Amino acid sequence: MPRKREERGSGLLGHIVTGFLPAGLGGVGQDADPPICLKHSCQVGLGIRLGSEQADPLDAVNERLIQHLRQAQGLRTLIGQAPVFRRAIAQIPAIARSDATVLICGETGTGKELVARAIHYLSPRAAFPFIAVNCGALPDTLLEDELFGHERGAFTDARLRQTGLIAQAEKGTLFLDEVGTLTARAQSALLRVVQDKTFRMLGSRREERVDVRFVAATNASLGKMVEAGTFRGDLYYRLRVFAISLPPLHDRREDVSLLAVHFLKRYAPVDRPDLQFSPAASAALLTCDWPGNIRELEHAILRAAQVCRTNVIEVEDLGLPPPSSHATPSVPLVSSAVSSFKSLKKVSVEAFERDYLTQVLTESHGNVSQAARAAGKDRRELGRLLKKHHLDPKAFVASPAGT
C-alpha cells in the first residue's frame, strides 16, 4: 500500500479511542500512568468541549497526554552533542511554533522523520494527527486518490466514499517523505493544496478547504533538480519556507558512542541488561564510515545484542563491513608505517576515552560528581574530558521509556 504510516490520533484521538498508548505514556511499573477513561474519548480527542460549562476532568487528562507526547516525541528523540548536529536542530522549537512549510534535507537514515515528528509534537498541532506518506510509493495513477480521496462512483471500483490522507491529517501534520521522487504530474497535483490549502475529492465538484501543515523531506538536492528542470521551482519554494539540513553520521563521529549506548539500552536482552561494548568494538564503531547513517548503526547494535552470548559485545558481533570500507582516521595517513601507527593509536585512545565516559555517565545518570568518583578522577579533570569529547551530562539523565 502507498501509505507509509497513519497516526490518526497520534496526538490523542487514535490512542484514546483504542485504549492503547505509545511507549512511555503508560504501562506496567512504578511510573505507569493510570488507566484512561474512554468515556467521551472521541470528543476529548478532537478538542471538543462537552456542552457543559463545567471543566471536564478529561481535559486535564488530555493536556497531560499532550505534555507526555511533547516529551516522548520531541527533542529528546534527537540524540547527539556534535556541534554540527546541534546547529542543525537548534531552530526546531521556533519552527514548531510556526505553521509554515518545512523542508528537511539529509542522506537516507539521518533521522529526517524524527525531526518531522519533533516539529509536530512541539507544535500547537500535537493533539491532532501526524500522517507520514512515502511519496516514492505513490504512482501517478494512485496519487490523487490516495491524497485527495474519492466519492462513491468516482470510478469503476469506487463502491464507497474514501477520505484521502490530506483530509485525514486535518488540523495536524502531513509528512511528505522522499518528495524528490514525485513525477511532474504528482508535483502539479500537490502544488495547489500546498499553496491554497484547497482540493477536490475525485468525483466531487465541491472544493474542500483543509487545515494541515506540510513538512517534506528529501535525500536529493532539490535545488539542483530545479536547475535541471526535473522539479518545479514554485513547489520547491513553497515547501522550503523553513529548511533543515541534517549531517551524515560520518560528520558527527563524536555522537556514534552516544547513539550506540542509546540503542544498546533499547535492544539489550532482558536477561542481560548490563550488556556493553569492548574497547575494540567501540573503536570499530568510531572508525566505520556508516554509509547508511544512524539507521545502519541501529541495525548493527540490534544484531550485536542478539548475536552476542556474553555481557561484552565484540567486533565480530557487530557484523560491520570489511575494513576497506571503513572511514580513514581523522589524522591524515602517509606512507610511513610509524605515522599510520600514531594515527590509529590516537583514534583508539579517543575511542576508549569517549566509550568509557559514555558508560560512566550512563551508569551515574548524568551525575558528574558520582561519575568522577567512579572513574577515580577529580571532578574538574573529568569535566575537561567531557568538554573535550563534547559530552553533555544532561543527555544522560534518565528519560521516560520509549524516548
C-alpha positions in Angstrom: 0.0 0.0 0.0 1.3 3.5 -0.7 0.5 4.8 2.7 3.7 4.8 4.7 2.1 5.3 8.1 -1.0 6.8 9.6 -1.4 8.1 13.1 -5.0 9.3 13.0 -4.8 10.2 16.7 -1.1 10.3 17.0 -1.6 13.2 19.5 -4.7 11.7 21.2 -7.7 10.5 19.2 -6.4 7.2 18.0 -4.7 6.3 21.3 -7.6 7.3 23.5 -10.3 5.7 21.3 -8.4 2.4 21.1 -7.2 2.5 24.6 -3.6 2.0 23.5 -0.8 4.4 24.3 2.6 4.8 22.7 5.7 3.7 24.6 6.4 6.0 27.5 2.8 7.0 28.1 1.6 4.1 30.2 2.2 0.5 31.0 3.2 -1.7 33.9 5.6 -0.4 36.5 6.1 2.1 39.3 5.9 5.1 37.0 3.0 3.8 34.9 0.1 6.1 34.1 -3.3 5.3 35.4 -5.8 3.6 33.1 -7.6 6.0 30.7 -11.3 6.5 30.9 -12.7 6.1 27.4 -16.0 8.0 28.1 -16.4 10.8 25.6 -13.0 10.0 24.3 -13.8 11.0 20.7 -14.9 14.4 21.8 -11.9 15.0 24.0 -9.5 13.7 21.3 -10.9 16.2 18.9 -10.7 19.0 21.4 -14.5 19.5 21.6 -15.9 20.6 24.9 -18.9 18.6 26.1 -21.7 21.2 26.2 -21.5 21.7 30.0 -19.9 24.9 31.2 -18.0 23.0 33.9 -14.5 21.9 33.2 -14.4 18.3 32.1 -11.9 16.3 34.1 -10.8 14.6 30.9 -9.5 18.0 29.7 -6.8 17.6 32.3 -6.0 14.1 31.0 -6.0 15.5 27.5 -3.4 18.1 28.5 -1.3 15.7 30.4 -1.1 13.3 27.4 -0.1 16.2 25.2 2.7 17.0 27.5 3.8 13.4 27.6 3.8 13.4 23.8 5.9 16.5 23.7 8.5 14.9 25.9 8.4 11.4 24.3 8.3 12.6 20.6 10.0 16.0 20.9 13.7 17.0 21.1 14.6 14.0 23.4 14.4 11.7 20.4 17.1 13.7 18.7 20.3 12.3 20.3 23.6 13.9 19.7 26.1 16.5 21.0 28.1 17.2 17.9 28.2 20.9 17.1 27.2 20.4 13.5 24.1 18.4 14.7 23.2 20.8 17.4 23.3 23.7 15.0 21.1 21.8 12.5 18.3 21.2 15.1 18.7 24.4 17.1 15.7 26.2 15.4 13.2 23.3 15.8 11.3 24.9 18.7 10.9 28.2 16.9 10.0 26.3 13.7 7.4 24.3 15.6 5.6 27.4 16.7 5.1 28.5 13.1 2.6 27.0 10.6 4.8 27.4 7.6 6.1 24.6 5.5 9.4 22.8 6.3 11.9 21.0 4.0 14.2 18.6 5.8 17.2 17.5 3.8 19.7 14.8 4.5 21.0 11.4 3.5 19.0 8.3 4.0 19.0 7.2 7.6 19.9 10.6 9.2 16.6 10.9 11.1 14.5 13.2 8.9 11.2 11.6 10.1 12.3 12.0 13.7 12.8 15.7 13.1 9.4 16.0 11.4 7.8 14.3 14.4 9.6 16.6 16.8 8.3 19.6 14.9 4.7 18.2 15.0 4.7 17.3 18.7 6.3 20.5 19.8 3.7 22.5 17.8 0.1 23.6 18.7 -1.0 20.7 16.4 0.4 18.0 18.8 -3.1 16.8 19.7 -4.0 16.1 16.1 -2.8 13.5 13.5 0.7 13.1 12.2 0.5 11.2 8.9 3.6 10.1 7.0 3.4 9.5 3.3 6.2 7.8 1.3 6.0 9.7 -2.0 8.3 7.2 -3.7 5.5 4.6 -3.3 2.8 6.8 -4.9 2.5 6.2 -8.7 0.6 8.8 -10.7 -2.4 6.6 -11.1 -2.9 6.4 -7.4 -1.6 9.8 -6.2 -4.8 11.8 -6.4 -6.9 9.0 -5.0 -4.5 8.4 -2.1 -4.0 12.0 -1.2 -7.4 13.5 -2.1 -9.8 10.5 -1.7 -12.8 9.8 -3.8 -16.6 9.9 -3.8 -18.7 6.8 -4.3 -18.9 6.1 -8.0 -16.0 8.3 -9.0 -14.6 5.3 -11.0 -15.4 1.7 -11.6 -14.3 0.2 -8.3 -15.3 3.2 -6.2 -18.1 1.5 -4.3 -17.7 3.5 -1.1 -16.6 7.1 -0.4 -13.0 7.2 0.9 -11.3 10.1 2.7 -7.8 10.9 1.4 -4.7 11.3 3.5 -4.8 15.1 3.4 -8.3 15.3 4.9 -7.2 12.7 7.5 -4.4 15.0 8.6 -6.9 17.8 9.3 -5.5 20.2 12.0 -2.4 18.0 12.1 0.7 17.5 10.1 1.2 15.7 6.7 4.8 14.5 6.3 5.8 14.0 2.7 8.8 11.8 2.7 11.0 11.3 -0.4 9.3 14.3 -2.0 12.1 14.4 -4.6 10.7 11.3 -6.2 7.4 12.9 -7.3 6.8 13.0 -11.0 5.8 16.2 -12.8 2.2 15.3 -12.7 2.4 14.5 -9.0 4.2 17.8 -8.3 1.5 19.7 -10.1 -1.3 18.0 -8.2 0.5 18.7 -4.9 1.3 22.3 -5.6 -2.3 23.7 -5.3 -3.1 22.1 -2.0 0.2 23.3 -0.5 -0.3 26.7 -1.9 -4.0 27.3 -1.4 -4.9 24.6 1.2 -7.8 23.5 -1.1 -8.5 20.3 -3.1 -11.3 18.3 -4.6 -12.0 14.6 -4.0 -12.2 12.5 -7.1 -15.7 12.6 -8.5 -16.7 15.7 -6.5 -17.5 19.1 -7.7 -17.1 20.6 -4.2 -13.9 22.3 -3.3 -12.7 21.3 0.2 -10.6 23.5 2.4 -8.1 21.8 4.7 -6.1 23.0 7.8 -2.9 21.0 7.5 0.8 21.7 8.0 3.1 20.3 5.3 6.6 19.0 6.3 8.6 17.5 3.4 11.9 15.5 3.4 14.3 14.5 0.7 17.7 12.9 0.3 18.2 14.6 -3.1 19.3 18.1 -3.9 16.0 19.7 -4.9 17.8 23.0 -5.8 19.9 21.2 -8.4 16.7 19.3 -9.6 15.0 22.7 -10.1 18.0 23.9 -12.2 17.9 20.7 -14.2 14.1 21.2 -14.8 13.1 17.9 -13.0 11.4 19.6 -10.0 9.0 22.5 -10.1 10.6 25.7 -8.7 7.3 27.0 -7.5 6.6 23.8 -5.4 10.2 23.8 -4.2 10.0 27.4 -2.8 6.5 26.6 -1.3 7.9 23.7 0.6 11.1 25.3 1.9 9.9 28.3 3.9 12.0 26.7 6.6 14.9 24.4 5.7 16.7 21.9 8.0 19.8 20.1 6.7 20.9 17.0 8.7 24.5 16.0 8.7 25.6 12.4 7.8 26.8 10.3 10.7 30.4 10.3 9.5 30.4 14.1 10.0 29.4 13.7 13.6 31.6 10.8 14.8 31.6 12.1 18.4 27.9 11.1 18.5 28.5 7.5 17.5 29.2 6.2 21.0 26.3 8.1 22.5 23.9 6.7 19.9 25.3 3.2 20.2 24.7 3.2 24.0 21.2 4.5 23.4 20.4 1.7 21.0 22.1 -0.9 23.3 19.8 0.2 26.2 16.8 -0.3 23.9 17.8 -3.7 22.4 19.7 -5.4 25.2 18.0 -8.7 26.1 16.0 -8.7 29.3 18.4 -11.3 30.9 21.5 -9.1 30.0 20.6 -5.5 30.9 24.3 -4.7 31.6 25.5 -5.6 28.1 28.4 -3.3 27.0 30.9 -2.8 24.2 34.5 -4.0 24.4 37.2 -1.3 23.7 37.9 -2.9 20.3 34.2 -2.8 19.4 33.9 0.8 20.5 36.9 1.7 18.3 35.4 -0.2 15.3 32.1 1.7 15.7 34.0 5.0 15.6 36.1 4.2 12.5 33.2 2.7 10.4 32.1 5.0 7.6 28.3 4.3 8.2 27.0 5.0 4.7 23.5 4.0 6.0 23.9 6.6 8.8 22.0 6.2 12.1 19.7 3.5 10.7 22.7 1.3 9.8 24.2 1.9 13.3 20.9 1.0 14.9 20.7 -2.2 13.0 24.3 -3.1 13.8 23.6 -2.7 17.5 20.3 -4.7 17.3 22.1 -7.5 15.6 25.0 -7.5 18.0 22.7 -7.5 21.0 21.0 -10.7 19.7 24.2 -12.4 18.5 26.4 -11.8 21.5 26.3 -14.6 24.1 28.2 -12.8 26.9 27.9 -9.4 28.6 30.5 -7.9 26.3 29.9 -7.1 22.6 33.0 -7.8 20.4 33.8 -6.5 16.9 32.7 -9.7 15.3 29.2 -9.4 16.9 28.6 -6.1 15.1 28.8 -7.6 11.6 30.5 -4.5 10.2 31.7 -4.2 6.6 35.3 -5.2 5.8 38.0 -2.7 7.0 38.4 -1.4 3.4 35.0 0.3 3.6 35.8 1.9 7.0 36.5 5.6 7.2 40.1 6.9 7.2 41.2 8.2 10.6 40.7 11.9 11.3 44.5 12.3 11.2 45.7 12.0 7.5 47.8 8.9 6.9 51.1 9.0 5.0 53.2 6.2 3.6 55.2 5.9 6.8 54.2 2.9 9.0 55.1 5.0 12.0 52.7 7.8 11.1 50.0 5.2 10.5 50.6 3.6 13.9 50.4 7.0 15.6 47.2 8.0 13.8 45.4 4.7 14.6 46.6 4.9 18.2 45.2 8.4 18.6 41.9 7.2 17.2 41.8 4.2 19.5 42.7 6.2 22.6 40.0 8.8 21.9 37.5 6.0 21.2 38.4 4.4 24.6 38.0 7.7 26.4 34.7 8.5 24.8 33.3 5.0 25.3 34.4 5.0 29.0 33.0 8.4 29.7 29.7 7.5 27.9 29.4 4.3 30.1 30.2 6.0 33.4 27.8 8.9 32.6 25.1 6.3 31.7 25.6 4.4 35.0 25.5 7.7 37.0 22.5 9.0 35.1 24.5 12.2 34.2 25.6 12.9 37.8 29.1 14.3 37.2 30.3 14.0 40.9 29.2 10.4 41.0 30.8 9.7 37.6 34.1 11.3 38.8 34.2 9.1 41.9 33.5 6.0 39.9 36.3 7.0 37.5 38.7 7.9 40.3 39.2 11.3 38.9 38.9 14.9 40.1 35.5 16.4 39.1 37.3 19.3 37.3 39.5 16.9 35.4 36.5 14.8 34.4 34.8 18.0 33.3 37.7 18.8 31.0 37.4 15.3 29.4 33.7 15.7 28.9 34.2 19.1 27.2 37.0 17.6 25.0 34.6 14.9 23.8 31.5 17.2 23.6 29.6 15.1 26.1 26.7 16.9 27.9 25.8 15.2 31.2 22.2 16.3 30.8 21.8 14.0 27.9 22.4 11.0 30.2 19.7 12.0 32.7 17.1 9.2 32.9 14.3 9.9 30.5 10.8 8.2 30.1 10.7 4.8 28.5 10.4 4.9 24.7 12.3 8.2 24.2 
